[in-house]
Structures are given as C-alpha cells and as structure tokens.
Amino acid sequence: METNSLNTLPQIKAKPILPFGTIIQANENGQLTDLSIKDLTEIIHQEKVVLLKGFRPMESNNMLNYAKRWGDLLEWNFGHILNLEIKENANNYLFTKGNVPFHWDGAFANSVPSFLFFQCLKANINTHGGESTFCDTQKVLEKASPQELKLWKSITITYSTEKNAHYGGKITQNLVHFDEHLGKDVIRFAEPLNEESVQLNPIQIEISGFSTNEQNNFLKSFIPKLYESDVCYQHRWETGDYLLIDNLSLLHGRNPLKDNIDRYLQRIHIL
Ligand SMILES: [Fe+2]
C-alpha cells in the first residue's frame, strides 16, 4: 500500500506502520538527501510519523546542515542538537531511566516546532524499554463523544516547571487548540510524571476552575485515552533509524528504559 505522494518517489519502498505512520526503506547506500523534502513534508502531514531505515548515518554537522534544508531550527542553550542519553547526576527526568510522560515540544519556547527530527546512533532492538511513544491527538478528538469534546474544549491548564534543563517557566494552554498551520484542532497536553518516572524537575499542572479532586478525576479518565492502541504508536529504536514526526498533531513520550541504557538518540527541532 503506498500513498499518492509516495508514488512520486518511485525508487523508495514504503509500507505503513500501525496504528499510523510510514516506513521508508532506503535503497543500497541511500542518503536522506536523495529524498525530496517537499514530498516528505506532504507524507508527514498525512501519516504523522515517517520512519526512515537503511539510510547512511550522519555526523552531527551533517545532520544539522540537513535539518537546515527543512527550514529554521529552534535553538536552545545547548545549540540545535539535543543528545538524548542517560546521564549520571541527571537534573531532569529526560536523562534518567524513567519514563517520559506525553507532552508536546516547545511548550516553554517562543515557538512550537512543526517537526521533530531524530537520529538513532545506538539502540538494542532485542530489548524492551525505551520505546518512544506517539499519540495522534486528531484521532483522540475524532473518537471523543460530544460530551467529552464539550468538556475538553472548556479546559485550560497552567503548566509550570523550574528551568533545570533547557526549558522551564509557566504557561497557560487550552487543552484543545486550533492549530493555524494544520487548520485543525489538536490536543496540547503535558501529562504529569507518574510511578514509572524519576521525580526530577517535574511539571506542575493546574486546571483552571477545578478543585484538586476534580482535577485528579479528570486526569484519571483522560490520560488512558491517549494510550489506547488505535491512537498510540510505540517505536522501538534500531541503530540507524531516522524519525521525522509531526509535533503539532502528536504528543510524544518514552517508555522507561530497562537493560538498554546505552540507547543514544539525537534530536533537532524544525520550526
Ligand atoms: Fe519531547
């Protein structure tokens, strides 16, 4: 099964991922620069997740130069490339073995990136744990009952966190957000840390007008909907994978790591 836009890339073998996304397999010695960025952009808008396998790895500088072809990049205090690996003496849960609950990137930045671009430099495909999780929030909204939608559209959440890592501050965000780039409603939500998380640098959340009990009850009923199998893709990394994802439609997170703590990813935010 191929999408229309993939037909414009006749040299590429592509197949769907369940419950959403597409795998593009490189020809021998394939490079990402062989693919049209315009076509890839169209595919990401349709499929939300594009997994590129078998393409040549890129040194950091080449990865950065490649990402710049897509557009402006979000720059952080560490530069453009975030090295995602376990750190001894981590001061933020991202760099621990614990899970990373669902969130969207750029919540505390001036701009929300359109795409996240990952390269996997090291992973052990035979070991469970450390899978990246992606929730298609447009599907969650499509599945919601009219009563749920009415409630969700009335909810505004204030998030606050100390800036111990590269992000932090205080923001207020509607749970259902009309995204002008997509011309569609999406969910913007950052899930609180839970029992699978290492409690370092947590984000505090406060739903406007809700008592503590009401907030807890809402979170208990809402969060599992983001993990239902028809809206959530869990990606088990293999060394050499590239992943391009739509950060506007999706929330993302990570399962806790187990025996595969030498997992090493790089990530760039494309605006
Ligand atoms: Fe993230």
Residues whose N, C-alpha, C, O or C-beta is under 5 A from the ligand:
A	BS01	LIG	D105
